[in-house]
Amino acid sequence: MRPDYEDMRDWAYREANPGYEREIGLTASDLEDCDPELARAVAEKCAHDNGKRRENNLRTENAQLRALLEENGIEIPGEG
């Protein structure tokens, strides 16, 4: 995996989906030539990054839904 290629894919995804981040697609074949300890470290790093990306995506979606509710005059329970 070349970082510049991944960066371009991230950029293209963010352009197509404003406010959202692309999760990292890592497969076993990407790491088959690596030392097992290194492969485990890379997989853990990608899992951590994907968790952060999912959390950011959920925050973006939550903000969009709240704005849509407010725009349509629907009160959000517990925020009265």
N, C-alpha and C positions, 0 to 999 in steps of 0.2 A: 504494500500500500504506500503510495506516495502522498505525503502530506498535502502537497499542492493540489492534487486531484481531489482529495477529500475536502479541502477547503473550498474548492470550486463547487462541489456537490452541495456542501452546506449553504453556500451563497445562493445557488440556484434554487434550493428548496425554500430558503427564507424569502427570496423574491417572489416565488409562486404562492407561498403561504405566509403572509405578513404576520409577525408576532410569534410564529412557531419555529421550532428547531428540529432538524432531522436527527433521528436516532442513528447511532453508529451500528452498521450491520457487520458483525464480525462472525466469521464461520471457522470451523475447525481447520478447514483447508488453508485459511490464511496463516495459521500458526503451525502447520505440520512440520515445517523445517526448522522450527525454533527449539531451543532448549526448553524442556518442560517447565522449569521454574520461571523462565522468562515468559513463556506462553501463558502461564497462570497469572503472572503479574499484569500482562497486557489485557487479559480477559477481565480481571478485576477492575482495572482502570476504565475499560470501556463500559463495564456494568455500572460503575459509579457515575461516569459521565452521562450515560443513558438515563439514570435515575434523576440527575439534575435536569436534563433536557425534558423528561416527562413532567417533572414538577413545574418547570417554566411553561410548558405547553398547557398544563391544567390551569395554571394561574391566568394565562392569556384567555383561555376559553371561559373561565369563570368571570373575568372582567367583561368579556363580550356579552355573556348571558345577563349579567347584572345591568349592563347598559341597555340591553334590549328590553328587559323588564321595566326599567325606569322610563325608557322611551315610550312604552305602551301603558304607562300609568299603573303598573302592577307593583304593589308594595312587597318588599322582601321581608318575610317573617323574621322577627327579632331585630329589625332595624327601624322600627317605627318611631 
